[in-house]
Amino acid sequence: MPTPPSVTVCGPASWNQLILLDHLPEPVPHMQFARRSWETIGGTSAGKALHLADLGVKVRLCSPLGTDTEGQRIRSALTAAGVAVERLTSEQTERHVNLMSDDGKRVSLYLAVPSTPSEHELSVAAEAVAAADVAIIDLSELGTLLLQRLDPQQTPIWADLHDYDGSSEFHEPFLRAATTVFMSDDSTEDPWELMRACLERGPRLAVCTRGAEGAIALEASGARHEVSAVPAHVVDTNGAGDAFMTGFLAATLRGATVDDALKAAAAQARIAIESEHLHPVLTSL
């Protein structure tokens, strides 16, 4: 039997406290009562790894994690969910407090950030990328440093540009190294033009998520594609974009067309939207 394709994901995993409010705080001294709060795993790379594992893809996550309690919780839960975790040494584990409201707005307070990866840790991550069929390099200090030593010709790179506005210098190396890029339409009034400009930098395919309006994709050939959002009971939109990207990637690895991959991506995004965690598997861990 042929060896199943493997994906290495490099980037953030964090321990988050989520606080749901009636509305985000005004910038004045006052008191608010939280409607509820909970703790869970966060981080765009952790979310992608969880959804890839759910889809039966062999996935390895390279992420800076401390030896603290939060780092141990993250590693244990991800491993139990089927993710091979490559812990990159960090002085502390990334931690956030996320203030959220029902209309999807969010303020993220960073309580701790990982330390800068050493040359040894970067070598470990680079080796994991080289051994994979596809690599997802997420926006982060780790990703920036890792791209400086990777050969894009060796392993295809997929990049999630999130709310890219078309001009951010920080996003530029991720964009230029990638064969496929994903983004949201949060920072653009013309997503088709944004994707066209991205493809001029080297990628062969650009995909833009549009929330309740679904998603669109543009190939380097000029071919356009669209998909509607799958109706969902919205519990928490955190991680929806990560789930969408991995649904698309898993389908692509199995030979799906762009249109079919978009449909699979929309269905996977629903799984994240209907859970208070990045993936519902975390509820039982």
C-alpha positions, 0 to 999 in steps of 0.5 A: 500500500502507498504511504499516506501523505504527511504534513508538518505544521510549524507555528504557535500553540498556546494555552488560552482563557476565553471570556465571553462578554455581552460586549467588548470593554469600553476604554474607560474604568468600569466593571463587567460581568463575564457570561462565562469563561473556560480554558483550552488550547489555542494557537493557529498551528495547534488548530490546523494540526488537530483538524488534519489529524481528525481528517486522517492526515499524518501530521507533525506539529513543531511548536515552542512549548515550555516545560510548565503546566500549560505546555504539558497540558497542550502536549498531552492533549494534542498527542491524545488527539493523534498529533505528533508533537515536536516540542521546540524548547522555550522558556515558557509556553504562550498564553492568552486571555481572549475577550469575546462577544457574540458578534464575533469580535475579539481582543487577545491579551498576550500573557506570555510569548515563547522565547526565540528558537535556537539554531538547534530548534530551527534545525529540528523543525527544518528536518521535520519540514524536509521529511513531509510531503507538505509543510504549513509555515504559520505567521510567527517568529519561528516561521520567519526564522525557519523560512530563511533556511528552508528550500521551497523547492524541496517541500511545498509550503502552504501559508495562512496569511490571516487578515493580510492587507496586501502590503504588510512586510511581515507577511511578505516572506511567507507569501513568496515562499508558498505555493498556496496561500490562504487569507480572510477578507477582513482587511480588503474591499476587493478580495479578488484583487488581493488574491491576484496581487498575491499570485504575482509573488509566486503562489499558484493558488490563493484562497480567501475566506469571507465568513458567512459569505463563504470563500473564493479561490483564484488559480494562477491560470486565472480560473475563479472558484466560489463556495457558500458557507455551510449553515452552522450553529455558531458557538465560537468562531476561533479556529474556523479559518484553520479548520477551513484551510486543513479541510482544503489541504486534506482534500487536495492531498486525496486528489480533489479538484479546487471546487471539491476541496472548497466544499470539503473546507467549508464542511470542516470549518463548520466543525470548529464553529460549532465547538467552544474549542479549536476542535470538539475532540478537546472536549473529552481530553 
